[in-house]
């Protein structure tokens, strides 16, 4: 539930200090020259890659980004397997990594155990005999519940951690799956009911069909009271700080003192994320039949554990979430699932090995230099804005200069001493202990100063983030590779690829969410009223443009939901292109600005950007991501973003006759 913005990012370095000749970086086999760039730039730039990399049964989407993730997974698998093949001292991090991997790979044991690992949890739910027990049970439970609790920086006092609450309790995640009436969504609900019923039947419950209807009814009740994904993007709406006495008045159905004691904490205050949902959850605890509540909790336990039990139970889960919801035909291989479990449980311990093996120390310094170059370019663009007053510009520049930049890996590694992995116990029991370890770790920061050195991604993660509460941008080592960065390629390629995504992360500090936080990470308005109105008018152009995009027959993109990511793509392109032009070494070495391989520097810049988003995707996944993903689909991160970049028109000779042409007065112009 961490409040930060995740986007796909990568490593780079300043290559201008290196004298060796550089390649163009562009792999021409990725192109589809049967299509003119003026007609469909995504197809032109990525069509060859799409043809060479058809979807395999394992994937609902596979792109350049996923190729890099797969390479990293293979590297990490090699490191983990090396530990798993040997015995290690009990309690050592090597023992924990190796034993957890081996437990994950041992499907024969899980098949013998069947549903036995859940009998204790399910039996505990069965013993609930009165509503008076619910406050204690919900505070103790990690496997089930109607809301989520987590510790994070106070949005109005970013130097101090407080307890936060967030809506939960409906397994499909997006409220629209419970409420929309289009044919596809109704089909999803029918298949979901079948899945729930089959799970209850498999676990030996009576009246599985009736129980499935009960679960769907109760989850629909929670989803109806929940905020949608657009509403969840509003930091003001989702911050409701209050004392515990006020919380007791807001939701009297729970004895919050009992609940928090069961969690092992004594908070003095809380920020309730979604008030109406929490109140509705309280009403449910008071007016729903106790047996129905227990049915919902049992479902949450079974559904949450399905991936860690027998093959039969795992496939029930996969057939719905993988096949029906996403269009995947086969599960990921067991070794991939095992590596992901170890990464998710002992991530920084694995990260230390990964960094030592695959991340040269000099890359960190080179990356920092490039980030600083992009930072200067964004500062120039802010200073030259015609729509913003000097007063607001000054605040924006102060925020930009205050960015904390994290590259590669943390300076302080996490301690896993208190995590117990025991090969004698079931796989599920070990994972439950790991979940408790993680919860205790999070709660240990409650009402303490924010740890500015803490990372929210592991070094081997193929991703990056901007966190508004700490005003930081973070680039893990795992993503600092091709297609985002190519050591042998020239500046045009690297600025078009990793430069844009670095600029993307920086722009998140000034998108429609990030702009509500000041340089210290506090949710505080630093805009004049006139400037904020002009900003909102300009971002509305972006939202309206994407609203008009038809991603599937009769289905449109959600411009409000994807607004932050689209603003960041736009800003990243503008900022990185300017940084490329500003590059002093590029100016000094005129040969670097010449046409190479038939492409001008500007063309290589935009082709490199497009190739980052090359990919194939199933129709089911298009529909799912349109509901659930704040990023636009890969095709539209290219064909939706570039028509608003003036330099792209000049690079490829885009004229009013082109289907992709957008009149200058209708183009987005923000940062």
Helices and strands as residue ranges (DSSP letters): E 5-7, G 15-17, G 28-30, H 41-52, E 61-63, H 64-84, H 93-105, H 107-113, G 116-118, H 119-126, G 131-133, H 134-140, E 147-154, E 157-167, H 176-179, H 183-202, H 208-225, G 231-233, E 241-243, H 244-250, H 256-263, E 269-272, H 275-287, H 290-305, G 306-308, H 311-317, I 318-324, H 325-326, H 334-345, H 347-358, H 361-383, H 390-401, E 404-408, H 427-443, E 464-467, E 472-476, G 477-479, H 491-494, I 495-499, H 500-508, G 514-516, H 529-547, E 550-552, E 555-556, H 563-582, H 584-588, G 590-593, H 601-612, E 615-617, H 619-628, H 634-639, G 642-644, H 646-652, G 664-666
